[in-house]
Amino acid sequence: MIVKDLYFYAIRLEESTLAHYIHHLLVEQKISLDDHKSKIDFDQADDQKVALLIQNNVLGFKKVCIYSLKMDHNEDVYIFAHSEQKAIQFYIETFHQTPLNCQEYPLDYEIARGNDVISFRDMRKEIENFPAIAGYFDNTW
């Protein structure tokens, strides 16, 4: 795999730290996009500069996670949000009660939707505004 592929992979999966480190090493000309990924030497990076890049979000990440919030003993709602606190706040505003718990799920987790299977990552692409309800799960079966 070349640096370019790893860089775009990190951006696509919103791996902010990895993407910013690669960006820094590219800007500092320590690596090029056509290099093999084995040429990446993170020890050559200036950690303080990378921390500033991440803090300033120079790559424009708007990370959205998926959270499962327990409504009652048998039902959960999945909410896309920028943080756990925002998911809980959205839940309270929507359902006028506090969730029993809130748990983050991996975006690559797949669920059944109709006769198909879809990952939360792919489902998120269908939504423009966050927070948003992704769906419900009834575990009375």
N, CA, C and O atoms as CSV, one atom per row, in Angstrom:
chain,resi,resn,atom,element,x,y,z
A,1,MET,N,N,0.854,-1.180,0.000
A,1,MET,CA,C,0.000,0.000,0.000
A,1,MET,C,C,0.898,1.240,0.000
A,1,MET,O,O,1.916,1.289,0.690
A,2,ILE,N,N,0.505,2.220,-0.774
A,2,ILE,CA,C,1.279,3.463,-0.815
A,2,ILE,C,C,0.670,4.478,0.157
A,2,ILE,O,O,-0.462,4.327,0.615
A,3,VAL,N,N,1.445,5.500,0.452
A,3,VAL,CA,C,1.042,6.538,1.407
A,3,VAL,C,C,-0.286,7.168,1.002
A,3,VAL,O,O,-1.146,7.411,1.848
A,4,LYS,N,N,-0.450,7.429,-0.289
A,4,LYS,CA,C,-1.686,8.058,-0.778
A,4,LYS,C,C,-2.909,7.235,-0.381
A,4,LYS,O,O,-3.906,7.792,0.079
A,5,ASP,N,N,-2.841,5.910,-0.555
A,5,ASP,CA,C,-3.972,5.047,-0.215
A,5,ASP,C,C,-4.242,5.057,1.284
A,5,ASP,O,O,-5.395,5.115,1.711
A,6,LEU,N,N,-3.177,5.000,2.086
A,6,LEU,CA,C,-3.336,5.024,3.537
A,6,LEU,C,C,-3.912,6.361,4.001
A,6,LEU,O,O,-4.763,6.400,4.889
A,7,TYR,N,N,-3.451,7.441,3.403
A,7,TYR,CA,C,-3.916,8.787,3.738
A,7,TYR,C,C,-5.417,8.913,3.456
A,7,TYR,O,O,-6.174,9.381,4.308
A,8,PHE,N,N,-5.840,8.500,2.270
A,8,PHE,CA,C,-7.259,8.588,1.926
A,8,PHE,C,C,-8.096,7.631,2.759
A,8,PHE,O,O,-9.242,7.935,3.089
A,9,TYR,N,N,-7.532,6.476,3.100
A,9,TYR,CA,C,-8.207,5.523,3.968
A,9,TYR,C,C,-8.434,6.159,5.348
A,9,TYR,O,O,-9.526,6.060,5.908
A,10,ALA,N,N,-7.403,6.808,5.886
A,10,ALA,CA,C,-7.510,7.461,7.196
A,10,ALA,C,C,-8.550,8.582,7.160
A,10,ALA,O,O,-9.298,8.767,8.120
A,11,ILE,N,N,-8.596,9.315,6.073
A,11,ILE,CA,C,-9.590,10.390,5.955
A,11,ILE,C,C,-10.990,9.802,5.843
A,11,ILE,O,O,-11.915,10.286,6.495
A,12,ARG,N,N,-11.158,8.768,5.029
A,12,ARG,CA,C,-12.473,8.157,4.830
A,12,ARG,C,C,-13.017,7.566,6.121
A,12,ARG,O,O,-14.213,7.655,6.398
A,13,LEU,N,N,-12.136,6.962,6.908
A,13,LEU,CA,C,-12.569,6.350,8.170
A,13,LEU,C,C,-12.506,7.322,9.350
A,13,LEU,O,O,-12.733,6.938,10.498
A,14,GLU,N,N,-12.196,8.577,9.050
A,14,GLU,CA,C,-12.130,9.639,10.050
A,14,GLU,C,C,-11.149,9.320,11.165
A,14,GLU,O,O,-11.405,9.592,12.338
A,15,GLU,N,N,-10.031,8.744,10.781
A,15,GLU,CA,C,-8.936,8.496,11.722
A,15,GLU,C,C,-8.113,9.784,11.782
A,15,GLU,O,O,-7.071,9.901,11.137
A,16,SER,N,N,-8.589,10.721,12.548
A,16,SER,CA,C,-8.043,12.075,12.578
A,16,SER,C,C,-6.552,12.110,12.901
A,16,SER,O,O,-5.790,12.793,12.216
A,17,THR,N,N,-6.130,11.392,13.924
A,17,THR,CA,C,-4.727,11.436,14.339
A,17,THR,C,C,-3.823,10.925,13.235
A,17,THR,O,O,-2.839,11.580,12.892
A,18,LEU,N,N,-4.138,9.769,12.673
A,18,LEU,CA,C,-3.326,9.203,11.594
A,18,LEU,C,C,-3.293,10.135,10.395
A,18,LEU,O,O,-2.225,10.390,9.838
A,19,ALA,N,N,-4.435,10.641,9.995
A,19,ALA,CA,C,-4.504,11.531,8.835
A,19,ALA,C,C,-3.683,12.801,9.057
A,19,ALA,O,O,-2.986,13.252,8.147
A,20,HIS,N,N,-3.758,13.379,10.253
A,20,HIS,CA,C,-2.997,14.602,10.532
A,20,HIS,C,C,-1.487,14.324,10.586
A,20,HIS,O,O,-0.692,15.157,10.151
A,21,TYR,N,N,-1.092,13.167,11.112
A,21,TYR,CA,C,0.335,12.822,11.110
A,21,TYR,C,C,0.841,12.676,9.684
A,21,TYR,O,O,1.902,13.201,9.348
A,22,ILE,N,N,0.103,11.975,8.848
A,22,ILE,CA,C,0.522,11.819,7.451
A,22,ILE,C,C,0.570,13.173,6.766
A,22,ILE,O,O,1.512,13.469,6.031
A,23,HIS,N,N,-0.440,13.990,7.003
A,23,HIS,CA,C,-0.473,15.343,6.426
A,23,HIS,C,C,0.783,16.129,6.818
A,23,HIS,O,O,1.429,16.753,5.976
A,24,HIS,N,N,1.109,16.085,8.093
A,24,HIS,CA,C,2.299,16.790,8.589
A,24,HIS,C,C,3.570,16.291,7.893
A,24,HIS,O,O,4.395,17.089,7.448
A,25,LEU,N,N,3.718,14.972,7.806
A,25,LEU,CA,C,4.915,14.411,7.173
A,25,LEU,C,C,4.976,14.750,5.682
A,25,LEU,O,O,6.062,14.912,5.126
A,26,LEU,N,N,3.821,14.856,5.038
A,26,LEU,CA,C,3.791,15.266,3.631
A,26,LEU,C,C,4.221,16.729,3.487
A,26,LEU,O,O,5.035,17.063,2.626
A,27,VAL,N,N,3.672,17.589,4.333
A,27,VAL,CA,C,4.010,19.014,4.286
A,27,VAL,C,C,5.497,19.235,4.562
A,27,VAL,O,O,6.140,20.072,3.929
A,28,GLU,N,N,6.028,18.476,5.509
A,28,GLU,CA,C,7.449,18.593,5.862
A,28,GLU,C,C,8.350,17.862,4.859
A,28,GLU,O,O,9.573,17.856,5.002
A,29,GLN,N,N,7.737,17.253,3.855
A,29,GLN,CA,C,8.445,16.516,2.795
A,29,GLN,C,C,9.299,15.372,3.338
A,29,GLN,O,O,10.369,15.072,2.808
A,30,LYS,N,N,8.811,14.747,4.392
A,30,LYS,CA,C,9.480,13.562,4.951
A,30,LYS,C,C,9.047,12.307,4.188
A,30,LYS,O,O,9.750,11.297,4.181
A,31,ILE,N,N,7.881,12.390,3.548
A,31,ILE,CA,C,7.351,11.319,2.710
A,31,ILE,C,C,6.641,11.948,1.520
A,31,ILE,O,O,6.380,13.151,1.497
A,32,SER,N,N,6.332,11.111,0.527
A,32,SER,CA,C,5.520,11.573,-0.605
A,32,SER,C,C,4.345,10.626,-0.758
A,32,SER,O,O,4.359,9.518,-0.222
A,33,LEU,N,N,3.338,11.057,-1.483
A,33,LEU,CA,C,2.148,10.246,-1.666
A,33,LEU,C,C,2.444,8.922,-2.362
A,33,LEU,O,O,1.719,7.946,-2.168
A,34,ASP,N,N,3.495,8.881,-3.164
A,34,ASP,CA,C,3.818,7.671,-3.920
A,34,ASP,C,C,4.737,6.713,-3.176
A,34,ASP,O,O,5.029,5.628,-3.680
A,35,ASP,N,N,5.201,7.092,-1.984
A,35,ASP,CA,C,6.056,6.203,-1.188
A,35,ASP,C,C,5.249,5.010,-0.683
A,35,ASP,O,O,4.031,5.089,-0.529
A,36,HIS,N,N,5.941,3.914,-0.430
A,36,HIS,CA,C,5.309,2.771,0.220
A,36,HIS,C,C,5.062,3.153,1.678
A,36,HIS,O,O,5.836,3.911,2.264
A,37,LYS,N,N,3.997,2.634,2.257
A,37,LYS,CA,C,3.637,3.016,3.633
A,37,LYS,C,C,4.743,2.674,4.631
A,37,LYS,O,O,4.808,3.262,5.710
A,38,SER,N,N,5.609,1.729,4.276
A,38,SER,CA,C,6.698,1.359,5.183
A,38,SER,C,C,7.708,2.496,5.356
A,38,SER,O,O,8.519,2.463,6.281
A,39,LYS,N,N,7.668,3.499,4.475
A,39,LYS,CA,C,8.571,4.646,4.591
A,39,LYS,C,C,8.098,5.665,5.625
A,39,LYS,O,O,8.831,6.590,5.978
A,40,ILE,N,N,6.875,5.488,6.104
A,40,ILE,CA,C,6.359,6.422,7.112
A,40,ILE,C,C,7.080,6.165,8.429
A,40,ILE,O,O,7.047,5.061,8.971
A,41,ASP,N,N,7.727,7.206,8.928
A,41,ASP,CA,C,8.427,7.138,10.214
A,41,ASP,C,C,7.837,8.223,11.111
A,41,ASP,O,O,8.198,9.395,11.006
A,42,PHE,N,N,6.940,7.823,11.977
A,42,PHE,CA,C,6.249,8.793,12.830
A,42,PHE,C,C,7.196,9.458,13.818
A,42,PHE,O,O,6.861,10.501,14.379
A,43,ASP,N,N,8.370,8.881,14.042
A,43,ASP,CA,C,9.366,9.515,14.916
A,43,ASP,C,C,9.910,10.796,14.293
A,43,ASP,O,O,10.463,11.640,14.998
A,44,GLN,N,N,9.759,10.951,12.977
A,44,GLN,CA,C,10.216,12.169,12.295
A,44,GLN,C,C,9.222,13.320,12.438
A,44,GLN,O,O,9.533,14.462,12.100
A,45,ALA,N,N,8.044,13.016,12.935
A,45,ALA,CA,C,7.018,14.045,13.078
A,45,ALA,C,C,7.240,14.865,14.339
A,45,ALA,O,O,7.729,14.362,15.350
A,46,ASP,N,N,6.873,16.130,14.257
A,46,ASP,CA,C,6.903,17.023,15.411
A,46,ASP,C,C,5.541,16.909,16.099
A,46,ASP,O,O,4.545,17.443,15.612
A,47,ASP,N,N,5.507,16.211,17.231
A,47,ASP,CA,C,4.245,15.931,17.916
A,47,ASP,C,C,3.485,17.198,18.297
A,47,ASP,O,O,2.255,17.214,18.274
A,48,GLN,N,N,4.204,18.246,18.642
A,48,GLN,CA,C,3.537,19.503,19.015
A,48,GLN,C,C,2.850,20.138,17.803
A,48,GLN,O,O,1.741,20.661,17.915
A,49,LYS,N,N,3.508,20.088,16.654
A,49,LYS,CA,C,2.892,20.631,15.440
A,49,LYS,C,C,1.663,19.820,15.050
A,49,LYS,O,O,0.642,20.379,14.651
A,50,VAL,N,N,1.767,18.499,15.168
A,50,VAL,CA,C,0.625,17.645,14.832
A,50,VAL,C,C,-0.522,17.902,15.802
A,50,VAL,O,O,-1.680,17.942,15.386
A,51,ALA,N,N,-0.223,18.076,17.075
A,51,ALA,CA,C,-1.262,18.370,18.058
A,51,ALA,C,C,-2.010,19.652,17.691
A,51,ALA,O,O,-3.230,19.725,17.834
A,52,LEU,N,N,-1.274,20.663,17.217
A,52,LEU,CA,C,-1.910,21.909,16.779
A,52,LEU,C,C,-2.768,21.689,15.535
A,52,LEU,O,O,-3.854,22.256,15.412
A,53,LEU,N,N,-2.268,20.856,14.609
A,53,LEU,CA,C,-3.053,20.548,13.412
A,53,LEU,C,C,-4.376,19.887,13.799
A,53,LEU,O,O,-5.433,20.217,13.262
A,54,ILE,N,N,-4.291,18.949,14.740
A,54,ILE,CA,C,-5.492,18.251,15.189
A,54,ILE,C,C,-6.418,19.217,15.917
A,54,ILE,O,O,-7.624,19.231,15.672
A,55,GLN,N,N,-5.858,20.021,16.808
A,55,GLN,CA,C,-6.658,20.983,17.569
A,55,GLN,C,C,-7.361,21.968,16.636
A,55,GLN,O,O,-8.521,22.316,16.856
A,56,ASN,N,N,-6.651,22.420,15.588
A,56,ASN,CA,C,-7.227,23.358,14.622
A,56,ASN,C,C,-8.035,22.656,13.538
A,56,ASN,O,O,-8.663,23.300,12.699
A,57,ASN,N,N,-8.008,21.326,13.568
A,57,ASN,CA,C,-8.781,20.508,12.628
A,57,ASN,C,C,-8.552,20.955,11.188
A,57,ASN,O,O,-9.502,21.214,10.450
A,58,VAL,N,N,-7.284,21.041,10.800
A,58,VAL,CA,C,-6.952,21.551,9.471
A,58,VAL,C,C,-7.481,20.669,8.342
A,58,VAL,O,O,-7.604,21.132,7.208
A,59,LEU,N,N,-7.792,19.422,8.631
A,59,LEU,CA,C,-8.347,18.539,7.603
A,59,LEU,C,C,-9.875,18.539,7.596
A,59,LEU,O,O,-10.498,17.861,6.778
A,60,GLY,N,N,-10.464,19.291,8.497
A,60,GLY,CA,C,-11.914,19.498,8.486
A,60,GLY,C,C,-12.757,18.307,8.889
A,60,GLY,O,O,-13.840,18.102,8.341
A,61,PHE,N,N,-12.280,17.518,9.838
A,61,PHE,CA,C,-13.066,16.376,10.294
A,61,PHE,C,C,-14.292,16.843,11.069
A,61,PHE,O,O,-14.216,17.758,11.889
A,62,LYS,N,N,-15.412,16.203,10.796
A,62,LYS,CA,C,-16.646,16.425,11.549
A,62,LYS,C,C,-17.135,15.052,11.971
A,62,LYS,O,O,-18.129,14.541,11.455
A,63,LYS,N,N,-16.429,14.474,12.905
A,63,LYS,CA,C,-16.683,13.098,13.296
A,63,LYS,C,C,-18.092,12.932,13.844
A,63,LYS,O,O,-18.561,13.702,14.681
A,64,VAL,N,N,-18.742,11.900,13.339
A,64,VAL,CA,C,-20.072,11.528,13.801
A,64,VAL,C,C,-20.002,10.076,14.229
A,64,VAL,O,O,-19.495,9.227,13.496
A,65,CYS,N,N,-20.508,9.796,15.410
A,65,CYS,CA,C,-20.511,8.435,15.950
A,65,CYS,C,C,-21.949,7.932,16.031
A,65,CYS,O,O,-22.900,8.695,15.864
A,66,ILE,N,N,-22.086,6.637,16.289
A,66,ILE,CA,C,-23.413,6.058,16.475
A,66,ILE,C,C,-23.518,5.567,17.914
A,66,ILE,O,O,-22.610,4.915,18.431
A,67,TYR,N,N,-24.641,5.889,18.551
A,67,TYR,CA,C,-24.857,5.531,19.940
A,67,TYR,C,C,-26.169,4.760,20.072
A,67,TYR,O,O,-27.169,5.083,19.431
A,68,SER,N,N,-26.138,3.748,20.910
A,68,SER,CA,C,-27.342,3.006,21.259
A,68,SER,C,C,-27.793,3.506,22.621
A,68,SER,O,O,-27.053,3.430,23.602
A,69,LEU,N,N,-29.009,4.015,22.667
A,69,LEU,CA,C,-29.561,4.523,23.926
A,69,LEU,C,C,-30.751,3.649,24.305
A,69,LEU,O,O,-31.687,3.481,23.523
A,70,LYS,N,N,-30.702,3.104,25.496
A,70,LYS,CA,C,-31.744,2.190,25.970
A,70,LYS,C,C,-32.956,2.998,26.406
A,70,LYS,O,O,-32.882,3.840,27.301
A,71,MET,N,N,-34.092,2.710,25.734
A,71,MET,CA,C,-35.338,3.405,26.031
A,71,MET,C,C,-36.056,2.734,27.207
A,71,MET,O,O,-36.556,3.404,28.111
A,72,ASP,N,N,-36.095,1.408,27.176
A,72,ASP,CA,C,-36.663,0.618,28.266
A,72,ASP,C,C,-36.006,-0.756,28.207
A,72,ASP,O,O,-35.024,-0.947,27.490
A,73,HIS,N,N,-36.533,-1.691,28.944
A,73,HIS,CA,C,-35.900,-3.009,29.035
A,73,HIS,C,C,-35.776,-3.703,27.675
A,73,HIS,O,O,-34.846,-4.480,27.459
A,74,ASN,N,N,-36.707,-3.426,26.761
A,74,ASN,CA,C,-36.749,-4.155,25.489
A,74,ASN,C,C,-36.439,-3.332,24.248
A,74,ASN,O,O,-36.368,-3.896,23.157
A,75,GLU,N,N,-36.255,-2.040,24.367
A,75,GLU,CA,C,-36.106,-1.230,23.162
A,75,GLU,C,C,-34.939,-0.253,23.270
A,75,GLU,O,O,-34.749,0.413,24.288
A,76,ASP,N,N,-34.163,-0.190,22.185
A,76,ASP,CA,C,-33.061,0.768,22.062
A,76,ASP,C,C,-33.312,1.641,20.841
A,76,ASP,O,O,-33.989,1.237,19.896
A,77,VAL,N,N,-32.758,2.832,20.880
A,77,VAL,CA,C,-32.779,3.705,19.719
A,77,VAL,C,C,-31.324,4.014,19.374
A,77,VAL,O,O,-30.500,4.248,20.258
A,78,TYR,N,N,-31.022,4.010,18.070
A,78,TYR,CA,C,-29.679,4.350,17.603
A,78,TYR,C,C,-29.693,5.791,17.123
A,78,TYR,O,O,-30.545,6.191,16.328
A,79,ILE,N,N,-28.735,6.563,17.619
A,79,ILE,CA,C,-28.662,7.983,17.287
A,79,ILE,C,C,-27.266,8.316,16.792
A,79,ILE,O,O,-26.269,7.981,17.431
A,80,PHE,N,N,-27.209,8.986,15.634
A,80,PHE,CA,C,-25.953,9.546,15.138
A,80,PHE,C,C,-25.752,10.897,15.796
A,80,PHE,O,O,-26.660,11.728,15.801
A,81,ALA,N,N,-24.564,11.126,16.352
A,81,ALA,CA,C,-24.279,12.412,16.996
A,81,ALA,C,C,-22.770,12.640,17.021
A,81,ALA,O,O,-21.983,11.712,16.835
A,82,HIS,N,N,-22.385,13.888,17.253
A,82,HIS,CA,C,-20.968,14.258,17.324
A,82,HIS,C,C,-20.325,13.841,18.638
A,82,HIS,O,O,-19.099,13.771,18.728
A,83,SER,N,N,-21.130,13.562,19.660
A,83,SER,CA,C,-20.590,13.136,20.950
A,83,SER,C,C,-21.674,12.410,21.734
A,83,SER,O,O,-22.860,12.507,21.422
A,84,GLU,N,N,-21.244,11.687,22.750
A,84,GLU,CA,C,-22.192,10.983,23.619
A,84,GLU,C,C,-23.138,11.981,24.289
A,84,GLU,O,O,-24.340,11.734,24.392
A,85,GLN,N,N,-22.587,13.108,24.741
A,85,GLN,CA,C,-23.415,14.116,25.404
A,85,GLN,C,C,-24.492,14.656,24.466
A,85,GLN,O,O,-25.630,14.877,24.882
A,86,LYS,N,N,-24.130,14.867,23.198
A,86,LYS,CA,C,-25.110,15.378,22.235
A,86,LYS,C,C,-26.169,14.335,21.916
A,86,LYS,O,O,-27.329,14.676,21.684
A,87,ALA,N,N,-25.776,13.061,21.904
A,87,ALA,CA,C,-26.748,11.991,21.676
A,87,ALA,C,C,-27.757,11.946,22.826
A,87,ALA,O,O,-28.962,11.837,22.599
A,88,ILE,N,N,-27.261,12.031,24.044
A,88,ILE,CA,C,-28.146,12.003,25.219
A,88,ILE,C,C,-29.057,13.225,25.228
A,88,ILE,O,O,-30.253,13.109,25.494
A,89,GLN,N,N,-28.501,14.382,24.941
A,89,GLN,CA,C,-29.295,15.610,24.912
A,89,GLN,C,C,-30.402,15.514,23.855
A,89,GLN,O,O,-31.540,15.907,24.111
A,90,PHE,N,N,-30.073,14.998,22.681
A,90,PHE,CA,C,-31.056,14.826,21.607
A,90,PHE,C,C,-32.146,13.846,22.038
A,90,PHE,O,O,-33.328,14.062,21.771
A,91,TYR,N,N,-31.740,12.776,22.700
A,91,TYR,CA,C,-32.689,11.778,23.194
A,91,TYR,C,C,-33.676,12.425,24.167
A,91,TYR,O,O,-34.889,12.246,24.052
A,92,ILE,N,N,-33.144,13.169,25.112
A,92,ILE,CA,C,-33.996,13.818,26.120
A,92,ILE,C,C,-34.965,14.804,25.464
A,92,ILE,O,O,-36.142,14.854,25.821
A,93,GLU,N,N,-34.472,15.579,24.513
A,93,GLU,CA,C,-35.327,16.543,23.816
A,93,GLU,C,C,-36.392,15.847,22.976
A,93,GLU,O,O,-37.506,16.353,22.844
A,94,THR,N,N,-36.058,14.692,22.410
A,94,THR,CA,C,-36.984,13.976,21.536
A,94,THR,C,C,-38.009,13.157,22.307
A,94,THR,O,O,-39.193,13.170,21.971
A,95,PHE,N,N,-37.559,12.441,23.343
A,95,PHE,CA,C,-38.430,11.497,24.048
A,95,PHE,C,C,-38.867,11.973,25.438
A,95,PHE,O,O,-39.643,11.295,26.111
A,96,HIS,N,N,-38.379,13.121,25.859
A,96,HIS,CA,C,-38.758,13.730,27.143
A,96,HIS,C,C,-38.522,12.797,28.330
A,96,HIS,O,O,-39.309,12.756,29.276
A,97,GLN,N,N,-37.437,12.064,28.257
A,97,GLN,CA,C,-37.009,11.222,29.374
A,97,GLN,C,C,-35.511,10.970,29.224
A,97,GLN,O,O,-34.934,11.195,28.160
A,98,THR,N,N,-34.905,10.510,30.286
A,98,THR,CA,C,-33.476,10.204,30.268
A,98,THR,C,C,-33.287,8.750,29.847
A,98,THR,O,O,-34.016,7.880,30.323
A,99,PRO,N,N,-32.332,8.465,28.971
A,99,PRO,CA,C,-32.103,7.075,28.577
A,99,PRO,C,C,-31.551,6.275,29.746
A,99,PRO,O,O,-30.919,6.822,30.650
A,100,LEU,N,N,-31.801,4.965,29.715
A,100,LEU,CA,C,-31.284,4.096,30.771
A,100,LEU,C,C,-29.768,3.943,30.663
A,100,LEU,O,O,-29.080,3.799,31.673
A,101,ASN,N,N,-29.252,3.973,29.431
A,101,ASN,CA,C,-27.803,3.983,29.217
A,101,ASN,C,C,-27.507,4.481,27.814
A,101,ASN,O,O,-28.413,4.655,26.999
A,102,CYS,N,N,-26.249,4.703,27.546
A,102,CYS,CA,C,-25.794,5.167,26.239
A,102,CYS,C,C,-24.488,4.458,25.938
A,102,CYS,O,O,-23.548,4.499,26.731
A,103,GLN,N,N,-24.440,3.809,24.787
A,103,GLN,CA,C,-23.268,3.017,24.437
A,103,GLN,C,C,-22.880,3.312,22.994
A,103,GLN,O,O,-23.727,3.270,22.102
A,104,GLU,N,N,-21.602,3.611,22.762
A,104,GLU,CA,C,-21.129,3.848,21.399
A,104,GLU,C,C,-20.913,2.521,20.687
A,104,GLU,O,O,-20.398,1.566,21.270
A,105,TYR,N,N,-21.311,2.472,19.424
A,105,TYR,CA,C,-21.101,1.306,18.572
A,105,TYR,C,C,-20.093,1.665,17.483
A,105,TYR,O,O,-19.956,2.836,17.130
A,106,PRO,N,N,-19.392,0.673,16.952
A,106,PRO,CA,C,-18.487,0.956,15.822
A,106,PRO,C,C,-19.295,1.278,14.564
A,106,PRO,O,O,-20.337,0.669,14.318
A,107,LEU,N,N,-18.822,2.217,13.783
A,107,LEU,CA,C,-19.524,2.579,12.557
A,107,LEU,C,C,-19.571,1.430,11.558
A,107,LEU,O,O,-20.450,1.398,10.696
A,108,ASP,N,N,-18.648,0.496,11.661
A,108,ASP,CA,C,-18.637,-0.632,10.731
A,108,ASP,C,C,-19.562,-1.765,11.175
A,108,ASP,O,O,-19.652,-2.783,10.490
A,109,TYR,N,N,-20.241,-1.610,12.293
A,109,TYR,CA,C,-21.208,-2.594,12.765
A,109,TYR,C,C,-22.355,-2.665,11.750
A,109,TYR,O,O,-22.887,-1.638,11.329
A,110,GLU,N,N,-22.721,-3.873,11.370
A,110,GLU,CA,C,-23.768,-4.062,10.370
A,110,GLU,C,C,-25.067,-4.491,11.018
A,110,GLU,O,O,-25.084,-5.272,11.970
A,111,ILE,N,N,-26.157,-3.962,10.479
A,111,ILE,CA,C,-27.484,-4.303,10.965
A,111,ILE,C,C,-28.361,-4.676,9.773
A,111,ILE,O,O,-28.080,-4.310,8.632
A,112,ALA,N,N,-29.429,-5.414,10.069
A,112,ALA,CA,C,-30.386,-5.765,9.024
A,112,ALA,C,C,-31.301,-4.572,8.783
A,112,ALA,O,O,-31.773,-3.925,9.717
A,113,ARG,N,N,-31.539,-4.300,7.500
A,113,ARG,CA,C,-32.492,-3.252,7.117
A,113,ARG,C,C,-33.309,-3.829,5.960
A,113,ARG,O,O,-32.835,-3.930,4.829
A,114,GLY,N,N,-34.524,-4.194,6.272
A,114,GLY,CA,C,-35.329,-4.894,5.272
A,114,GLY,C,C,-34.714,-6.259,5.005
A,114,GLY,O,O,-34.448,-7.019,5.936
A,115,ASN,N,N,-34.492,-6.564,3.755
A,115,ASN,CA,C,-33.862,-7.830,3.377
A,115,ASN,C,C,-32.361,-7.689,3.188
A,115,ASN,O,O,-31.699,-8.655,2.808
A,116,ASP,N,N,-31.817,-6.527,3.440
A,116,ASP,CA,C,-30.398,-6.256,3.236
A,116,ASP,C,C,-29.692,-6.047,4.566
A,116,ASP,O,O,-30.308,-6.001,5.631
A,117,VAL,N,N,-28.385,-5.925,4.462
A,117,VAL,CA,C,-27.542,-5.592,5.609
A,117,VAL,C,C,-26.813,-4.304,5.258
A,117,VAL,O,O,-26.346,-4.130,4.132
A,118,ILE,N,N,-26.721,-3.400,6.234
A,118,ILE,CA,C,-26.037,-2.125,6.006
A,118,ILE,C,C,-25.217,-1.773,7.242
A,118,ILE,O,O,-25.624,-2.059,8.367
A,119,SER,N,N,-24.076,-1.158,7.029
A,119,SER,CA,C,-23.267,-0.705,8.160
A,119,SER,C,C,-23.737,0.688,8.574
A,119,SER,O,O,-24.318,1.428,7.779
A,120,PHE,N,N,-23.475,1.024,9.822
A,120,PHE,CA,C,-23.807,2.373,10.273
A,120,PHE,C,C,-23.026,3.415,9.463
A,120,PHE,O,O,-23.530,4.512,9.222
A,121,ARG,N,N,-21.805,3.082,9.045
A,121,ARG,CA,C,-21.000,4.003,8.243
A,121,ARG,C,C,-21.715,4.335,6.937
A,121,ARG,O,O,-21.771,5.498,6.538
A,122,ASP,N,N,-22.262,3.313,6.268
A,122,ASP,CA,C,-22.979,3.549,5.015
A,122,ASP,C,C,-24.306,4.260,5.261
A,122,ASP,O,O,-24.721,5.101,4.463
A,123,MET,N,N,-24.966,3.926,6.358
A,123,MET,CA,C,-26.224,4.576,6.697
A,123,MET,C,C,-26.008,6.062,6.966
A,123,MET,O,O,-26.836,6.895,6.598
A,124,ARG,N,N,-24.896,6.383,7.606
A,124,ARG,CA,C,-24.596,7.781,7.940
A,124,ARG,C,C,-24.501,8.651,6.686
A,124,ARG,O,O,-24.816,9.840,6.725
A,125,LYS,N,N,-24.068,8.060,5.582
A,125,LYS,CA,C,-23.947,8.811,4.327
A,125,LYS,C,C,-25.297,9.289,3.808
A,125,LYS,O,O,-25.359,10.205,2.988
A,126,GLU,N,N,-26.370,8.676,4.279
A,126,GLU,CA,C,-27.719,9.035,3.846
A,126,GLU,C,C,-28.288,10.199,4.640
A,126,GLU,O,O,-29.346,10.726,4.294
A,127,ILE,N,N,-27.604,10.605,5.696
A,127,ILE,CA,C,-28.119,11.627,6.616
A,127,ILE,C,C,-27.281,12.893,6.486
A,127,ILE,O,O,-26.053,12.832,6.416
A,128,GLU,N,N,-27.953,14.033,6.455
A,128,GLU,CA,C,-27.248,15.306,6.279
A,128,GLU,C,C,-27.090,16.102,7.567
A,128,GLU,O,O,-26.101,16.817,7.732
A,129,ASN,N,N,-28.047,15.989,8.480
A,129,ASN,CA,C,-28.022,16.800,9.700
A,129,ASN,C,C,-27.940,15.898,10.924
A,129,ASN,O,O,-28.615,14.871,11.005
A,130,PHE,N,N,-27.107,16.297,11.865
A,130,PHE,CA,C,-26.888,15.527,13.078
A,130,PHE,C,C,-27.135,16.401,14.295
A,130,PHE,O,O,-26.882,17.605,14.236
A,131,PRO,N,N,-27.616,15.845,15.389
A,131,PRO,CA,C,-27.919,14.439,15.627
A,131,PRO,C,C,-29.149,13.985,14.847
A,131,PRO,O,O,-29.983,14.792,14.437
A,132,ALA,N,N,-29.239,12.652,14.653
A,132,ALA,CA,C,-30.350,12.072,13.915
A,132,ALA,C,C,-30.583,10.640,14.381
A,132,ALA,O,O,-29.650,9.937,14.767
A,133,ILE,N,N,-31.832,10.226,14.336
A,133,ILE,CA,C,-32.178,8.847,14.696
A,133,ILE,C,C,-31.881,7.946,13.502
A,133,ILE,O,O,-32.312,8.212,12.380
A,134,ALA,N,N,-31.133,6.871,13.768
A,134,ALA,CA,C,-30.807,5.905,12.722
A,134,ALA,C,C,-31.811,4.771,12.692
A,134,ALA,O,O,-32.045,4.179,11.638
A,135,GLY,N,N,-32.405,4.461,13.828
A,135,GLY,CA,C,-33.382,3.378,13.877
A,135,GLY,C,C,-33.604,2.887,15.294
A,135,GLY,O,O,-33.034,3.404,16.255
A,136,TYR,N,N,-34.448,1.875,15.392
A,136,TYR,CA,C,-34.828,1.315,16.683
A,136,TYR,C,C,-34.512,-0.176,16.679
A,136,TYR,O,O,-34.471,-0.810,15.624
A,137,PHE,N,N,-34.292,-0.716,17.847
A,137,PHE,CA,C,-34.091,-2.150,18.003
A,137,PHE,C,C,-34.987,-2.647,19.112
A,137,PHE,O,O,-34.902,-2.184,20.250
A,138,ASP,N,N,-35.851,-3.598,18.775
A,138,ASP,CA,C,-36.755,-4.202,19.753
A,138,ASP,C,C,-36.264,-5.618,20.023
A,138,ASP,O,O,-36.284,-6.462,19.127
A,139,ASN,N,N,-35.830,-5.880,21.233
A,139,ASN,CA,C,-35.256,-7.189,21.547
A,139,ASN,C,C,-36.227,-8.093,22.302
A,139,ASN,O,O,-35.807,-8.907,23.124
A,140,THR,N,N,-37.515,-7.952,22.028
A,140,THR,CA,C,-38.504,-8.830,22.669
A,140,THR,C,C,-38.605,-10.167,21.974
A,140,THR,O,O,-39.320,-11.044,22.458
A,141,TRP,N,N,-37.934,-10.359,20.879
A,141,TRP,CA,C,-38.012,-11.621,20.123
A,141,TRP,C,C,-37.331,-12.656,20.876
A,141,TRP,O,O,-37.269,-13.803,20.432
